[in-house]
C-alpha cells in the first residue's frame, strides 16, 4: 500500500460513509444488535468512518404497543450497550436507532457510538401520526430539548436535539443526525444542523415502502443535500420488520450537493453497506462561495450558537485506501446518456438563444464569422445557423469567410467550404498570405526576407489579419462579428489578445469548454439538428487533430499540435472545472485526476465517448500538465479574460467572464498554487 500522505483520504479532506441495511427482526433486540455489530465490522474492514443504520434498528420499528413493554425497553438498552462494547476496536462512528425512556417519556432516538463510547443521543422531533403511522401513541417528540443528558448503563451522556458531532482531530468530519419524518417536515432539523456546521447530515429511517416512495426519498435526499450544501446519508429499514400491514425495502442512499454517490439494492435479505467517500473540502468551498447559505444562518439566529459541539478523537488515515467515489473524466459532461443529451440540449439552446437575442437587439443585417474547418468555428457556425432559423431569417444573412494562411491544411480548408455550403450560408475566401507577407516585410521580420522563421510574431500576424478582415467586413456589410474562442482556450490563455479567438462582437462559445463542444457537435449529429450532408461534414471535422495551423508542417509532415504545447484538453478541462467551480487545492485536483485517469480500461466508459476518454495518465504526467495549467491560469492569462466581449454562460461548472464567475487581478501570481502542489503531491 502506498503510504505517502497524498494518497490518504483524510489528507484530502474526505470522509468515507456508509448507509447500512442490516437484517431486521420483529423485536428481537439481541439479534438486531448482532446484525449491527456484524455490519460495523464489515464497515471497519472497508475503512468506513461513519455508518448510519435504520430507525429503531436495535429495537425494531413495527412492533406497535410492544414499544411500551418494560422488557422490550430493557432489551433495547442492553442492545445499545452490546454495540457500544463491540465498537471499542472498530474505526467507524456508528449511529444506531433505539427507543429509550427518560423521565417517564419514551423517545425514538439516534444513538451515536464511537470507540466504546456513547457520544450522544438525539431524539426524533417530528412524529408521524397519520395514515399508517401512529407514533404519538408510543413516543414523545424531542422538540425543544436542549442541554440535557440521559443515563445509559450508569453513564450520563448528552441528550437533545441540539447535538452536533465533530472529530477533534479531523475538523472537516462533522455530522448531524435526524430521524425519518424529520426530513419529510417543512423544516427539517438537518437544516439547522447544516447551518451550525455539519457537513454530513444523517437520517435513520424505517419508512415502509409503497409504490413511488423510493423516488420520493431520493428527491428529498437530493434536495436537502443541495439546499443545505451537505452530504446526506439515508438508511431505511429492510426486510425482516413486521409485515402485519406494511412492507420494507431497505433503501440506502448517499447524496452530495444533489448528486447520488451510492445507493443500496432493495428488497434483499443479505446485509448490505452502501459506501461512498464524501468530499468535505468541496462542501466547505461551496459554502464559502454561496452567500445565501450564510445569510440563512444569520436569519435563523446563527444555529452554531445553539448547538452543543460533541467532540471525539477519530484518528487519521495513513496511506492509500482507494476511492469509493466515481470521478468523471469529463466533469462538464455527464456519463449517463440521458443526462448528457439533456445537458447538450440545454447548452446548445442557451447559445442559440443568446446569439438570437444579440442579433435582434443590435439589428445587425448580417453575421460575420471566420470558418477554419476546426472545432470551435464549426460549432459557432452551426449555432449561428440555428439562431437564424429561430429568428425566421435566411441563413444567407450569415457571411462565412475561410482565410487560408501559410500553414492551412487542404483538409481543414475543404471542411470549411463543405460546411458553409451544406448550411447554405454565403461563403467566400480571402487568402491572407500576401497581406501577411507584406506586413512581415514592413516589420523587417526574417520571414519577410525569405528566412523560414516561424515565431510567435509569424503566427500572430496571421491571426491578427484574419480578425482585421472580419471586423472591417462587418463594418462594410452591416454585420456583427461572431467569436469562436471557447472556455478552455480562455482558461489557458491559449488565444491571442485582441484576435478572433479572444475578441469579437459576441463570444458565443466563451462559456463552453472544448470537451463539451465535441459532445455538442456529436449531439447535433445524433439528434438530426441538421441534414445528412451537414452531419457528414461535422463527423469529419470531429475526427481531425486539434491544431492552430499557423506554422507549416515539419519535415516529417506532422502538423502543429495544440495539445503538445498546452496539454490534453481533457485534462485541462478537468483542472479548470475544479479550479473554477470548486476552488479545490491543486494537490486535491491532482488526487482526483489520478483516480479518474490512471486506469485506461475502456470498459469503464460509455461506448460513445471519444478515444481520448480511453487513455491513462500517471501521476507525474498529471502533475506536469497541472503545473502548466496553474501557471497559465493564475499568472499569465487573466488580462485577456478581463477584456472579454459578451457571451452566454452555459455550464454550472463555471465561466471565466469578469462580469460573472471569475474576477481576479490581471497581475496576479501562481506561486501559492504551485507551492501547495509541490508541498503535497509526490
N, C-alpha and C positions, 0 to 999 in steps of 0.2 A: 504493500500500500504506500502511495506517495505521501510523504509526511510534511512537505513544505506547507506553511500556513495558508498559502494562496488557495490550496485545494479544499480547505476545511469550510464547511457550510457556515459555521458561526463567524468565521473571519470575514465572510461575505455578507454578514448580517442576514442570514437566512435561518428559518426555523422549520423543522420537519414536524408536521402534524398528521394526525390520523383520526378518521371517523370510524369508530368500532361498531361492528354488528355481532354481538355475542348471541349464542343460542339462548332463548328466553325460557321461562317456566311459568307455571301458574302458582306463584307464591312460594317457590322453593328457594329461600334465600341462600342456604349453603351452596346449592348448585349454581345459583346466579353468581355468587362470589367466586367460585371455582372457575366459571366461564370467563369472568372479567380478569382474573389473575392470569389465565392462560393467554388471553389476548394481550395483556400488558407485557408478558414475557416475549411474545412474538413481536410486539412493537419495539421492545428493547433491542432485540436481535436485528431489527431493521434501522436502528439509530434514530427512532422517533423521539421527539422532545415533548410532545403533548398529545394525549389520547382523550377523545370525547366519546363517552358512552351514551346510550339512550336514557331517556327519562325513566326514573324509578327502576333502572335495570337490576339493582340489588334486591329491591322489594318485590318487583313485578307491578305492572300498571293495572291491568284489567282484572283486579280481584275484588272490586266493589267494597262491600262492607267488611271484608277481611282486613282492610286497612285499619279498622277501628278495634281490632283484636290485640290485646296486650302481648300475646305470644308472637304474633306476626311482627309487632313493633320491636320486640326484643331480638328476634331473629335478624331483623334488618340492621340493628346496631351491631350485632355480632358479625354480620357480613362486612360492614364498614371496617371494623377492627381487623378482620382477616385480610382485607385488601390492603389496609394500611401496613400491616406487618409484612406482607409479601412484597411491598414496594421498596423495602429498605435498600435492596441491592439492584434496583431497576432504574434505568435512566429516565423514562418518561414521567412527566407530571400526568396524573390521572384525574379525570373529572367523572365521577360516578353519580348515579341517581339513587336516592333513597328517601323514604318517608320517616321523618324524625319528629318526636314530640318535644315541645318546650313550653313550660308554664301552662300545661293543660291544653295546648293547641298543637295540632298535627300539621306539619309543613311538608310540602313536596319540595325536595331540596336537591341542589347540585353540591356535591362534596368534593373538594379539591384536595388531592393527596399527593405528596412528593417525598420520596426517600424516607419512608417510615413516619412521616408527619402528616397530620391533617392541617392544612394551611387555612381553611375557612369553609364555611357553609353558607350557600346562597339560597334563600327560599324563593319559590316561584311567586311572581307578582300577580299575573292575570290568570284567574281560574275559570276555565270554560264551564258554563252551566246551561247549555242549550243543545238541542238535538240529542245526539248520543252521549253527550258529556254531562257529568253530574258531580264535578269535583268539589263543589262547595258543600256537598253532603259530608265529605271526609276531611277536607283540607282548609286551612286558613291562609289568606294572602299575606305575603311578606311586605306589602306596600308600606312605606314609611318606617320600616325597621332599620335604624342606623345606630352604630356604636355599640351593639350588643355582643354577647358571647353565648356559647352553648356548651354544655358539658357532654363530652363523649369519652367514654372509658376513663373517667376520672380527670380529664383534662379540659380546661376551658379554651375553646377556640373561637376565633372571630365569627360572628353570625350577623347576617343582614344583607340588604340589597345594595349596600354601599361599599362592596368589596371589589378591589381592583388588584390583580396579581402581577408581580413584576420580579423577574430574576435580577438579583443584586449584581451579579457578575456579567450579565448579558442585557444591557439596558434596552435593547430592541425586543426582548422576549417579554411581552406584556399581553395580558389577556383578561377577558371578562366572560362571565357565564350567565346565561338566561335559560329559561325552560319553556319549550314547546309554544303554548299560546302566547307567550311574551312577544314573539316576533310576528304573530298574526295581529297584534294590537296596533292601533294607530300610532302609539308612542312606545316603540319597543325599548325596554331598559338598555339594550345594547347600544342605542344611540347615545345615551348619557355615558355609558362605559367607554365608547369610542372617543367622545369629546373629552373625557377625562384622561385619555392617553392610551387606551387599549388598542393594540394593533391587530389582535386576533379576537374575534367575538365567537363564542361557542354556544351551541344550542343543543341541550339534551331533550329529545322529543320522544313521545310514544307515538302519537299520530297514526291512528288506524288508516288503512288505505281504502279509498273509493276511487271510482273512475275519474281521472283528471287531476287527482290530488298531487301526484308526483310532479306534474308540471307546475302546479301552484307552489309547491315547496321550492322548486328550482327558481321560479320567478321571484319569490320573496328573498331567498338567499342571495340571488344575483343582485337584486335591487338594494338590499341592505349593505352588501359589501361595496357596492358602487357609491351609495349615498353617504355611508359612514366612513368611506375610504379605509377599508379594513379587509382582512381575510375573514371569511365566515365559515365555520365548521359546524355541520349539522349531522346529527345521528338519530335516526328513527328506529323504534322498536321493530324487531323482526319476528319471524315465525317462532312459535312456542308460547306466546302470550295466549290468553284465553280467547277462543273464538265463539263464545256463547252468542254474541251478537255482532262481532266485529272480526276483521282480518288485518294482517300486518305484513308489511313487505320489506322492512329493514333497509330503507334508503339512506345511504350516507353520501354527503356532498361536501366538497371543499371549493369555495369560491374566493377569488381575489379581484377586487376592483371590477366586479361584474362578470368576470371570466371564470368558467368552470375549469378547475385544475384537476380534479379527480372525483370519481363517483363510484359507488359500490354497485355490484349486481343486486338484483332484488328477488325476493321470494325464495332465497336459498336457505338451506338448513345448515350449511357449513359456516363456521365463524369466519369473519372477514374484517380486513382493515383496508379502508381507502386511504392512501397515503399521498401526501404532496408536500413540497418544500415551499414555504411562504417567503416571499421576498420583502423583508421588513424595511430594507433601505428604500425600495421602490415606494412603499406605503408612506414612509416618513417624508420622502421628497414630494410626493403628491400632496400631502397635507400642507407642506410649507408653501406650495405654489397655488393652492386653492383657497383664496381668501375667505370664501363663503363658509368653509369649514370652521375657520377660526371665529368668524362673526357669529356662527351658530353657538359656539361655546360661550361667547360673551352674552348673547341674548338668553342663554339657558342658565345664566348666573355662574358660569365657569364651573362645570361639574367636577373639575380636578380638585377644587377646594372642598367638595362634599364627600369624596371617596376616601376610604382608608386604603392606603397602599400596602398590600401584604407582600413582603419581600421573602425571597428564598434563594438559596445558593443552588445553581444548576450544574455548573461545570461546562467548560468549553471543549468542543470537538477538536481533535487533532487528526490531521491527515484527510485523505480523500475517502469520503463515504458515498460517492456517486451523487447524482442529482435526480430527485423524484419530481421532475417537472419538465414539461415539454417546452423547449426553447425553439421558436420558429426561426429558421434560417432567413426568412424574408418577413421581418416583423411588420412591414407595410402591407403584406399580402396574406390573407388567411389560407391555411392549408385546406380547410373544408371547402369543397367546390361550390356548394350553395352560398355560403357566406362570401366566398371570393367573387362569385357572379354578382351578388347583391352590392358588394363594395365597388366593383368595376362599374356597374350601372350608375351608382351614385357619383363616383369620381368623374366619369365621362360627362354626365349631365350637369354636374357642378361647373365644369369647364365650359360646356356649351352655353349654359345659362349666363355665366359671367361674360363671355365674349358677346353673346347676343345683346345683353344689356348695354355693353360699352358701345357697340355699333349703333344701337338705337339712340343712345344719349348723345353721341358725337355727330350723328347724321352723316357719317362718312359714306362717300359714294362707293368706295372700293376698299378692299382689304389686301394689303401688300405683304407678301411672305417670300422669303428665300427658301428654296426647296433643294436640299442637298442629296436626298436619297438616303439619309441616315434616320435613326430612330426619332429624334426629337422633332425635326421639321416635319417628318411624316405624321407624327401624332398631332402636332399643332395644325397641320393642314386638314386632317380628317375631322378634327374638332371644328375647324372653320367651316368646312362643307356642311356639317350638321347644323351649325348655327345659322347659316344662310337658309337651309331648308326650313328651320323652325321659324324664321322671320318671313318666310314666303318670298325670299329674294332669290334671283338666279345665281347659280354657282359661278357664272361668268363675271360676277362682281368681285371674285377673288382673282387677284393678279399674282401668279406664281412665277418666280424667276430662278432658274438654275444658273449659277455663276461659276463655271469651272476655273480653277487656278492651276498652279504648277504641278500639283500632286493629285488632282481629282481623278479618281479611277473611272474607267469606262463603265464599270458595273454600277456604281452608285449614280453616275450621271444618267445611265439608261433607266434605272429605277425611278429617278426623279421625274424624267419625262413620262414614263409609263404611268406613274401615279397621277400626275397632273392631267393627262389625257383621260385616264379612267374616271376621274372625278368630274371631268367636264369643266374645269376652270380655264381661264385664259393663261396660256403658258408662253414663256419666252426665255431666251438665253442671252446672257451678257458675258462674254469672255473677259475676265478681269486681268489677264496676263499682260496685255500691252500697257494698261494703266499702272499695274504693279511694277512692271519693269522700269517705266519712266520714273515713278516715284523713287524706286531704289537707286536709279541713276542720279536723280536730283539730290538724293541724300548722300551720294558718294558711298553707297553700300557696296561691298565687294561683289555681290551678285550682279549689281548694275554694271560692273566692269568685266562681267563674264566669268567670275570665280564662283564655284559651287559651295557657297557658304549659306547654310540653312539654319540660321539662328532665330531667336525669338522675334527679332525685327522683321526678318524674312516672313515668318509666319503671320505676324500681326498686320503687316502691310496688306496681306490678302484678306484677312478677316475684317480689317477696318474698311477697306474699299467696298466690300460687299454691303456693309452697313451704310456707308455713304450713299451708295446707289439706291438702296431700299428707301431711305428717308427722302432722298431727292425725287425718286419715283412717286412716293406718296404725296409729296408737295405738288408734283406735276399733275397727278391724276385723282386728286381729292381723296387720298387714301389714308388708312391707319396701318402702321407697321405692326405686324404680329410677331411677338417674341417667341423664340423656340427653346431657350435655355431651361433646364429642369432643376429641381431641388437639389439633386446630388451634385451637379456641377457648381451650384451656388454655395453649397455647404463646403465644398473643397476649394472654392475659388478657381475652379478649372474653367475660367471664362476670361475673356479679355475686356478690360474696363471700357465701357462706352461702345462696345461692339455688340453684334446681334444676339449672341448668347447671353448678353448681360443687359443691353439697352434696347428698348422698343417703345411703342406707344401702349402696348398691353402685353404683359408677360403671362400668357395663358398656361404655360407649363411650370411656372415657378413654384407651385405647391405640390408637384408630382415627382417623386423620386424615380430614378432610372429603372429600378426593378419593377415598379408599378407600371411604368409606361409600357414595358414589354408585355405585361399581363393585360393591360388595357387594349393594346392592339390585338392580342390573341382573342380577347373577349369580343371585340368588334367583328373579327372573322367568324368566330363560333356562333354568334347571335345574329349574323347576317345584317349588320348595320348598313352595309353597302353591297353592291352587286358582286357577282363572282369574279369579274375581271379585276375589280379593285382588291378583292380578297387575295387573289393570286399574287398581285404585286406586294401586298402587305406581308404575305408569308415569306417572300423572297427577301424583303428588307430585314425581317427579323433574323434571318439566317446569317447575315453579314457580321464580320468582326467590327467592333466599335473603333472608329479611327477619325481623327480630325481632318486627315488628308490634306495637310498643309506642307508636308515635306515629302519629296519624291521617294519612292521605294528604294531600298538599298540594293546592293549588288546581288543579294540573294533573292530579290523580288519581294521581300517582306514589307508590308505596309507599316506606316507609323501607327503604333499601338498606344491607345489611351491608357488602358489598364496596366500596361507595363511601366508606365510613369507614375500613376497615382494609386495603383492597386485595384483589385477586383471590385467592381461596383457593388456586387452582392455583399462583400464585407463592409465597404464604405457606407452603404445604406443601413446595415446593421449597426455600425458605430453611430451614425447620425441619429437613428431612432432613439437610442438610449441616452445620447447626449441631449438632444432637443426635447424629447418628450418626458424623460425621467430624471435627467441630471445626475446619473449614476457616476460613481468614481471610475476612472479608467481601468483600474485593476478589476473591478467588478464587471465592466464591459468585456474585458479580456476573458474573464472566467466564464461568462455566459456564451461568448463567441466560441470558446474552446469546446464547451459542451454541445453547442449547436453544430459545429463544423468538423469535429475531429473524426467523425465516422462517415465514410464515403458510401455506405450501404444504400444503394438506390431504392431498395425495397421500403425504406422508411418514408419516402417522399412520394407525393401524388404523381401519377403517371404522366400528367400533362405539364409537369414542371420542366423547365429548361435544363440543358446539360450542366449549366453552372450550379444547379442545385445538387448535383450528384458527385461533387468533388469533396476532398477533405483538405483541411488546413491544420498543421500542427501549431502548437503554442508559439514557437519562435516566429513563424510566419505571421500569425495573427498580431503578435506584439509589434513586429516590424511595421506592418501597414497601419496599425493603430497609432504608433508614434507619428507617422507621416500625416495621418488624418488630424490628430490633435494639433500639430504644429500649423497645418494649413487652416484648420477651422478657427483656432483661437488667436493665432498671431498674424497671419498674412492675408486673410480674406474678408474681414469684416467691413473694410472700407468699400468693397464692392457691394456687399449686401445692404449697406446703409444708403445706397443710391438706387435701389431697385425701383423700377416702374411698378404700377399697379398690376395685380394678378390675383386670382381667387385662391384662398386657402382650400385645400382639398382633403387632406388627411388629418385625423385626430392625432397622428403620430408626430405632428409638429410642422412648422413652417419657419422660414428664415426672414420673413418680411420685418423691417424695422418698425412697422406700424402694427405688428401683431405679436407672434410668439417669441421673437428673438430680438432683444435690444441689448447691444453690447458696445464697448468702446472700440473705435477703429484702430487705436494704437495700443491694443492690449498685448499680453504675453501669454504664451502657452506653458510657462515654467511650472506653475502649480500642478497642472495636469500631468505633465511629463515627469515631474518629480514623484508624484503619487504612484504613477505606473512603475517607475524604476524602483521605488522602495518596496512595492508589494507584489510585483509579478516576477516570477523566476525567469 
